[in-house]
């Protein structure tokens, strides 16, 4: 009989929170009367753009790396990522006194590649449209004897990501709904694990870019579906298949997936900058985009939003958010 796939429990998220205490930032929760008025609900935004490395990914990367056996940790860590997980593993390795080798796509944002190298990691590139990053990453780790920390399909990574929702709910109290961006599914799987344990009636809603709706299609089909590699400004969500571990968790805990266009993402980025005074990268803005564009139907009274990251360089942010009638 095949061994059961590992799962993630609320206890795992609690243990991850204790492990991250004093290491990860406890990021702020933002509110806006203007936003509340626009959507007709009370909205609480967990600003993970203020997390170390500028995104939630540090939570899962550190939680996983910190649990490696000392002999394996000493040999170093490998990871594959479009950017935020790359930076997170690089920083986690530095914090734990070891080294990291990161496989990144050739077209990853320059700011993310430079930041990853800046944390001390060796960066190896690949073509995301023609090469299988997971296969390359596993081969790289095996060849060099490194511990591979995947970006989402790992129980310790998922548990670490769930601490973002745990902190949000500890601060806000009960919420009617939680909106979470979906790439490989690690953030929403961890967040849903924490949220539904604390408040069983909460609606957990994922948000994907229209071009990368693999999780929505998979949930509707009841099995993991692969789509063409998405071409979207939300590079952190440009995946083609949900994770093997994250998908069953999300099948059980996530109510629905909303889709947003690139134009709606840009609108949300502009709103966050002008009204909330924060910078969000496209992937970090998708839940806010879904809310502003009315993609979740009639909004419930109290809504949590995880703004997952803000890693975007100034030139790209300016280019994306410039109004067409200016310049």
N, C-alpha and C positions, 0 to 999 in steps of 0.2 A: 504494500500500500504506500502511495506517495505521501511524503511528509506534508503536513498542512503548511500553507504559506504563513509567514510571520504576520502578525497584526499589530495594531497600535491601540493602547488603552488610555483612558484618562489618567491613570496612575503613571503611565510613561510620560505624559505631558507634564504632570506635576513634578516628576523627578527631573525632567529636562529643565524646568523653570528653576529648580534649586541649583542645578549644575551651572546654569547661566547667570545666576545671581552675582552681581558685581563684575561680570564679564561683558555681557550684552547690555545695551542701553534699554532702559524702560522708556519707550518712546511716548511722546505726548498724544493725547486724544483731543482733537480739534472740533470746534463747533462753529456754525455760521448761521446767523439769523436770516441772511439773504438766501442761503441754500435751503434752510427749513421752509421759508416762504415759497420758494420756487417749486419744491417737490411736495409740499403739504405734509411734511413729517418732521420728526425730530431726528437729526442725523449726527452720528458720532464717528469721526474719522480717525482711525489708528494710523498715525503718520510714520510709517516704517522707512520713509525717506530719511529720517533722522537716526536710523539704526547704524551701527558700525558697518562700514563699506557702503553705506547709502541704501541698503535694502534688507528685507527680512531674512535673506539667505544666510546671514552669519549665524542665526539661531540654530538652524539645522546642521550646518557644517561643523560648528564648534561642538555641538552635542554629540555628533557622531565621532569626530576626531578624538575627543576627550575620553571616549570609551574604548579606544584601541589598546591592545596589550602593549606594554612599554617597549618590548623588543620590536614589534611591528611599527609602532610610532617612530622609533628611532631610524627606521629604514626610509621613512618618508611617505608622502600621501600623493595620490594621483586623482584627477577629476576631469570631467569634460563639461563644458558649459559655454553658453553664448555670452556670458559676462558676469552676472551677479554672483552666481555660485562659484565661478572662478575666483573672484576677489575674496569671497567668503572663505573658501578653502585655503587660499594663500595666506590670509590673515590668521585663520585658525592654526595653521601650521606654524606660523611665526610665533604666535602666542604660546604654543605648546613646545617650542624649541626644536622643531623639525623642519624639513624641506617639503616643497610641493612642486609637482609637474602638472601643468594644466593644458588640456587640449581645447582649443578655441577655434570657432569658424573664422575663415579668412576675412569675412565681411562683418565680423563683430565690431560694434562701435569702437573707434580708436581710443576713446576715453576709458573704456572698460579694459581693453588690452593693456594700455599703459598703466592703469591702476593695479592690475593683476601683477605685472612685472615689478611695479613699485613696491608691492608687499614682499617681494623677494622670490616669487615663483618663476620657474622656467616655463615659457609659453611655447607650445607646439601648435601649429595651425593645420586646418583641414578645410575641404570644400563641403559645406553643409548640404548642398543640392545634389551632390554625386557620391558622397561617402557616408558610411554608417558610423556616427560618432560613438555609439555605445560599443560597437565591435572594436573600433580603433582604440577607445579608452581602455577596454579590458586587455587588449593586446599590449598596450603601452605599460600598464600596471604589471602585467605578468612578466614582461620582458625585463623590467627594472626591479622587480621584487617590491613593488609599492602597494600600499593599501588603497584600494579604489573607493572613493566616497562619491556615489552617484548624486545627481542634482535633486532627485525626488524619490526614487524607488528604493528607499532604505528606511527601516522602522525608526532608527535614531534620528534621521533627517526629518521625517514626518513629525515625530514627537517634538523636536525642537521648533519646527515651524508653528506648531500648535500653540506655543507659548504666546504668540502675538494675540490670538483671540482670547486666550486665558487672561492676559493683562487687560485687554479691552473690557471684557465683561466684569472683571474685578473692579474696574473703575466706574463703569456705567450702570451696573446692575442689569436686570433682565432686559433683553431686547426682543423685538418681534421678528426681526430678520437680520441676517448677516450676509453682506455682499463681499465676495472674495474673487480675485483674479485667478484664472486657471491656465496653467501651462501644462506641465507634466502631472499636476494634481497633488503635489506634496503639501503646499500651503493650505489648500482647501480641505484636504483629508485630515491634516492635523487640526486645523481650525474647527472643522465640523466635529471631530472627536471631542474637543474641549467644550464647544458651545452646546452640543446636544446633551452632554453629560451634566453640565451646569443648569441648562434650561431646556428640558426635553421638547417643549413646544416651539422652539425657535425654528424659523425657516432659513436654511442655508442655501444661498443661491450663488452659483458660480458665474463668472463672466469671461467670455472668450471673444477674440476678434473674429469677425465674419469669415475671414479667409482661413482661419484655423479652428474650425468647429469640431475637432476630432472627439472631444469629450461629450459634447452635446449629441453627436451622431451615435457615439458608443452607448450612452445611457439609453437612447431611444431604441437601439438595436438589441440591447441586453448583452452585448459582447464588445470587446475592444475593436474599434474600426480605425483603419489607417487612411489618412487623406494625403493629398500631395503636400509637400513641404510648403507651408504658408509663406506668402510674400505680403508682409504687413509691417507697418511702422512699429508694431508691438513685438520687437525682436525677442523679448523674454518669453513670449507665448508662441513663438514660431515653431511648434512641434507638430508631428504628424500622427502620433499615437499616444493614448493615455498610458500611464505606467501600469505594469502588471500588478504591483502591490497597491498603488493608490486607487486604481479603478474599482476594485471590489469594495473598498472603504467608502468611496464616493457613491457607488451604487446604493449603498445602505443608508447613507447619511445626508446626501445632497438632494434637495427637492427639485431643482431645475437649473438649467444653464441659459443665461441671456447672452445674446450676441450684439456686438457694437461694431460700427464701421470705423475706418481710420479717421474719417472726418469728425465723427462723434467723439473719438478719443482726443483729437486736437482741441475740440471745443472744451472738453473737460480739463485738459492741460492749461488752457487759457484761463478758465474759471478758477482753477486752483491757484494760479499765479496771481491773478488780479484780485480775487476775493479772499482767499485763504492765506495768501502771501507765502506759498510754498511752490517748489519746483517738483513736478512729477515726471518721470519718464513715461513713454506711452503705455507700457505694461502696467505701471503703477496707477495709471489713470482710468483703466477700463471699468472698474466698479462704479466710480463716480460718473463716468460716461453713461453707463446703463441707467443710473438714477436720473441724470439730467435729461436723457433722451426718452424717458418713460418706458424703458425696456422691461420693467418688472411688473407692469400693470399698475393697479391701484396700490400705492405704497402703504405698508402698515404704519403704525403710529411711531414706533421707535426703531431706527435702523442703524446698524453698525456697518462701516465701510473700512476694509483694509486697503489702504493706499500703500502698495507693496514696495515701492522704491522710487528713487529720484536720480538715478545714474544716467544723466544725459549731458553732453557737453553744450556749452553756451551757443556755439554756432548752429548745432542741429536743433536745439530748442528754439532759437530765433527763427530758423528757416521753417520749421513746422508750424509755428504759431503766428507767423506774420500774416496779416490780413491781405487778401489778394488785391484790395483797392489801395494799398499803400506801397510806396517804393517804386 
